[in-house]
Amino acid sequence: MGKIPKGLSDKDMLDGYVEEVTMEAQFMAAEAAEDKKRREKIFGTGKNSLSMSGLDDETLEKLGRKLLELKMELFREGIKNYTLKVKREDWDIVITPVVKGQSMKKK
């Protein structure tokens, strides 16, 4: 066994070291890649991306969940062909489902 050189920086000591790839690291990397793909599919990428709106990830996640809840509720009521109308009322942003040109009001 050789002598350990003195006075090396952390970078110099780890120079040439290659970490062994474990199964755990492979699974974690695959999971992270799938999560990234899922987020890109949901929120989009590029200049038309919802993530470009300035909202943080947590807020985007909550918005996505609420929109999914609305979609499921409309489906349960038999409403399949609709669009979402977005408007601003003072400090509020309101998203309303619209069917065949008529806004829907909850009974």
N, C-alpha and C positions, 0 to 999 in steps of 0.2 A: 504494500500500500504506500503510495507516494505522500509526500508532504502536502499539507493544505497551504496554498499561498495566502499570505497576509495582505491586508490593505486593499482587497478587491471591493468594488461597488456591488450592489445587489444585481445590477444588470450584468456585470462581468461574471459573477458567480453562476448565474442562470444561463449564460451564453451556451448554446448548443443543447440545452435540455429540451426534450420533447416529451410532453405528457402522453401517457398511454390512453387510448380511447377505450372507455368502458361501456358496457351495455347501458348503464344508467345515463351516461352523457349522450349516447346515441338516441335514447328514448326522449330525453329532455329536449334535444335539438329538434327531433321530429315533431314533438308536441308544440314547440315554439313556432316552427314553420307552418304547421296546420292552423294555429291560432292566428298567425299573421295573414294567411290566405283567407280565413273566415272573416276577419275584420275588413280586409280589402274588398271582399265580395259584398259585405253588408254596407260599408260606408263609402266604398268607391276609392279611386285613386285619381290623381291628376287635378286639373284646374276646376272640374265640376264636383270634386270630392266634398262630402259633408264635413270631413275633418278639416277642410280649409275654412270653415265657418268660425273658427276660434274657440270652439267648445273643447273641453278636456275629455279624456277617454271615459271617465265615469259618467259625465253628463250625456255623452253620445250613447253609452250603453243603456242608460235609463230611458232616453228618447226612443231608442230602438225597441226596448221592451214594451213601452206604452203603445207604440205603433203596432206591434205584433198583437198585443191584447185587443186593440181596436179591430184589427183585421180578423181575429178569431171570433170576436163578438158579432161582427157583421156577417161572417160566414154562418154562424149558428142561427142568425135570423133569416138566412136565405138570400142575403145580398151579396152578389158576386161581382157585378159590374158597377164600379164606382170609381171616382177620382177623389183626390184630396185637394181641397181648396185651402190655401194658406193666406191669412191676412193679419195685419197688425192693427191692434186697437190700443192706442196709447202705449203703455209699457208691456202689453201682453201680445204674444203671438198665438193666434188661434188656428188650429188645423181642423177643418170640418169635412166629413165625407159627403160627396155629392153624387146623387144617382139621377141620371137622365135630366140634368139641368135643374134639379130641385134639391135644396139643402135638406138634410135630415135632422129632425128634432127628436130627441129621446122622449119617450112617453112617460 
